[in-house]
Amino acid sequence: MTAPQASEGCREKLSELFRSLESAQRMGTLKLLAPDGERTVYVYFNSGVIEFVKTSHHTALLGRALVKRRKITETQLKSALHRQNQAPRPMRLGQILIEGRLVTHEDIQKALAWQMAEEVFACFTWDSFTDTFSRGEPPLDIFDDEDREYRVALNPGSLCEEAERRERELRSIRQFIPSFHDVCVITTDSRLLGDGGGGERELIGFLDGRRDIEEYLEVLPAPDFVGLRILARLLRNGHAARLDGDQLIQLGQELEDSQEFRR
């Protein structure tokens, strides 16, 4: 997988669409279909404000969003998911975490807002899209009771501005991270690396020379964009390096010997 990159025309068209729905204070559901047809995103607008986002393939599930926002740990998430699977009646993950006093309703609300914003930002990385807009209340066959339990209030114009800012920064990041299938390793003693804030030293520990960048972002207890920014800086300053062909062959043999066939 290459680092996401959308055509300028696609970004402008999507930005124009979101801003027009905001300025007209429209109420209804915007359906966005990715060019490969494998991903659909539904964005519900109420008086021009985004209240719900639902996708066919989540890039940031609630549990992962809470981990990345450092509200819960990976261990706490696994424990809550185990309880959810073992429960005699259906239980929502948020309900389990709140009952366990691990998070608050406000934590859930903010995590969902972050999650929905990330889903929207992902649309700005598409090469193209097709769209339809259906007026009215959020359709029940798309947004179920659990989806509608928490309403957010995302400003479309602000999302467009942030997506455009991210794209400018991604142009620089792509110079050092052309592919998410690259495997990187720290080349400097991590104890000598200063902490640039946001728990940077902790995040460096996930660059173990065995995970590719996609796996690194998946396990990282921080937003993906933060992880990419830190990794690009390490590569630029010579504190990290991508494994070369011979090293990747050796890594592949080690993973095979340890029966990690999926990797």
C-alpha positions in Angstrom: 0.0 0.0 0.0 1.4 3.4 -1.0 1.0 6.4 1.2 -2.5 7.9 0.5 -2.5 10.5 -2.2 -5.6 12.0 -3.9 -5.9 13.9 -7.1 -6.1 17.7 -6.6 -9.4 17.7 -8.6 -11.0 15.1 -6.4 -10.0 17.0 -3.2 -11.4 20.2 -4.6 -14.7 18.6 -5.7 -15.2 17.0 -2.3 -14.4 20.2 -0.5 -16.8 22.1 -2.6 -19.5 19.5 -2.0 -19.1 19.6 1.8 -19.0 23.4 1.9 -22.1 23.7 -0.3 -24.1 21.4 2.0 -22.9 23.4 5.0 -23.8 26.8 3.5 -27.2 25.6 2.3 -27.8 24.1 5.8 -29.0 20.9 4.2 -30.5 18.0 6.1 -29.9 14.5 4.7 -27.4 11.7 4.0 -24.5 12.1 1.6 -23.4 8.8 0.2 -19.8 8.7 -1.1 -18.6 5.7 -3.1 -14.9 5.0 -3.5 -13.6 4.4 -7.1 -13.0 0.7 -6.5 -16.5 0.3 -5.3 -15.4 -1.5 -2.2 -15.9 1.3 0.3 -18.9 3.4 0.9 -19.2 6.3 3.4 -22.5 7.8 4.6 -22.4 11.3 6.1 -25.5 12.7 7.7 -25.9 16.4 7.7 -28.4 18.3 10.0 -28.7 22.0 9.2 -25.3 21.8 7.5 -23.5 20.2 10.4 -22.2 16.6 10.3 -23.8 14.5 13.0 -23.2 10.9 11.9 -20.7 9.1 9.7 -21.0 5.4 8.9 -18.7 3.4 6.6 -18.7 0.0 5.0 -15.1 -0.5 6.1 -14.2 1.3 9.3 -10.7 2.7 9.4 -11.0 3.6 13.1 -13.3 1.5 15.2 -14.4 2.9 18.6 -12.1 0.7 20.6 -9.1 1.6 18.5 -10.1 5.3 18.7 -10.1 5.1 22.5 -6.7 3.4 22.4 -5.2 6.0 20.0 -6.6 8.8 22.2 -4.9 7.1 25.2 -8.2 6.7 27.1 -7.8 2.9 27.5 -4.9 0.5 27.0 -4.7 -2.4 24.5 -5.1 -4.8 27.4 -8.2 -3.0 28.7 -9.7 -3.1 25.2 -9.1 -6.8 24.8 -10.7 -7.5 28.2 -13.7 -5.4 27.3 -14.1 -7.2 23.9 -13.8 -10.6 25.7 -16.6 -9.5 28.1 -18.7 -8.4 25.1 -18.3 -11.7 23.4 -19.1 -13.7 26.6 -22.1 -11.6 27.6 -25.5 -13.5 27.6 -27.2 -10.6 26.0 -25.9 -8.1 23.5 -23.8 -5.3 25.1 -22.3 -2.3 23.4 -18.5 -1.8 23.9 -19.1 1.8 25.1 -21.5 0.5 27.8 -19.0 -2.0 29.0 -16.2 0.5 29.3 -18.4 3.0 31.0 -19.7 0.4 33.5 -16.1 -0.6 34.2 -15.3 3.1 34.9 -12.6 3.1 32.3 -14.1 5.9 30.3 -16.9 8.5 30.6 -19.7 9.4 28.3 -17.7 12.5 27.3 -14.7 10.2 26.4 -17.0 8.1 24.2 -18.4 11.3 22.6 -15.0 12.7 21.8 -13.6 9.4 20.5 -16.6 9.0 18.2 -16.1 12.6 16.9 -12.5 11.8 16.3 -13.4 8.5 14.6 -15.9 10.1 12.3 -13.5 12.9 11.4 -10.9 10.3 10.4 -13.4 8.5 8.2 -14.1 11.8 6.4 -10.4 12.6 6.1 -9.9 9.2 4.5 -12.3 10.2 1.7 -10.0 13.1 0.8 -7.3 10.6 -0.1 -9.4 8.9 -2.8 -8.6 9.3 -6.5 -12.2 9.9 -7.3 -15.7 9.3 -6.0 -19.4 9.3 -6.9 -22.0 10.9 -4.7 -25.7 11.0 -4.0 -27.7 13.0 -1.5 -30.9 11.9 0.1 -32.9 14.4 2.0 -34.6 13.7 5.4 -33.9 12.0 8.7 -31.0 9.5 9.0 -32.2 6.2 7.4 -32.7 3.4 9.8 -31.2 0.8 7.4 -27.9 2.7 7.6 -27.7 4.4 11.0 -29.0 2.0 13.7 -30.0 2.7 17.3 -26.4 2.4 18.5 -25.2 4.8 15.8 -27.8 7.4 16.7 -27.2 7.2 20.4 -24.3 9.7 20.2 -24.6 12.7 18.0 -21.5 14.7 17.2 -21.3 18.2 15.7 -18.5 18.4 13.0 -18.0 21.6 11.0 -17.6 20.6 7.3 -15.6 23.7 6.5 -13.1 23.0 9.4 -12.8 19.4 8.2 -12.0 20.5 4.7 -9.4 22.9 5.9 -7.8 20.2 8.1 -7.8 17.7 5.1 -6.1 20.3 2.9 -3.5 21.0 5.6 -2.8 17.2 6.0 -2.4 16.9 2.3 0.3 19.6 2.3 2.1 17.8 5.1 1.7 14.4 3.4 3.5 15.7 0.3 6.6 16.1 2.5 6.0 12.8 4.4 5.8 10.8 1.1 9.3 11.8 0.3 10.4 9.5 3.2 7.5 7.1 3.3 6.6 6.1 -0.3 5.0 2.8 0.8 3.2 1.5 3.9 4.7 -1.9 3.1 8.2 -0.7 4.1 9.7 -2.0 7.3 11.7 0.6 9.4 14.1 0.2 12.2 15.7 2.7 14.6 19.4 3.2 13.8 20.2 5.4 16.8 20.1 4.5 20.5 16.5 5.5 21.4 17.7 6.7 24.7 19.6 9.4 22.9 16.6 10.6 21.0 14.9 13.6 22.5 11.1 13.4 23.2 9.4 15.7 20.7 6.2 15.6 22.7 3.1 13.5 22.5 4.9 10.5 23.9 7.3 10.3 21.0 9.8 8.2 22.8 7.1 5.6 23.6 6.0 5.5 20.0 9.5 4.9 18.8 9.5 1.6 20.7 6.9 0.3 18.1 9.5 0.5 15.3 11.0 -2.9 16.0 12.2 -3.8 12.5 9.6 -6.5 12.2 6.4 -4.5 11.5 5.7 -2.8 8.2 4.4 0.7 8.4 0.8 -0.4 8.1 1.2 -2.7 11.1 3.1 0.0 13.0 0.1 2.4 12.6 -2.4 -0.2 13.6 -0.8 -0.9 17.0 0.3 2.7 17.7 -1.4 4.2 20.7 -1.6 7.5 18.8 -3.4 8.9 15.7 -2.0 7.6 12.5 -1.0 11.0 11.2 1.1 11.6 14.4 2.8 8.3 13.8 3.6 9.1 10.2 4.9 12.6 11.1 7.3 11.1 13.8 8.5 8.4 11.5 9.2 10.8 8.6 11.2 13.0 11.0 13.2 10.1 12.2 14.0 9.0 8.6 14.8 12.5 7.5 17.3 13.0 10.4 18.9 9.6 9.9 17.6 8.1 13.2 15.7 5.4 11.3 16.0 3.5 8.1 14.0 1.3 5.8 15.1 -2.3 5.5 16.8 -3.1 2.1 16.0 -6.1 0.0 18.4 -8.5 1.6 17.2 -7.5 5.1 13.6 -8.0 4.1 14.4 -11.5 2.8 16.1 -12.3 6.1 13.0 -10.9 8.0 10.7 -13.0 5.8 12.7 -16.2 6.7 12.6 -15.3 10.4 8.8 -14.8 10.3 8.4 -18.1 8.4 10.6 -19.9 11.0 8.4 -18.5 13.8 5.3 -19.6 11.8 4.0 -16.0 11.5 2.7 -16.8 8.0 0.2 -14.0 7.8 3.0 -11.4 8.2 
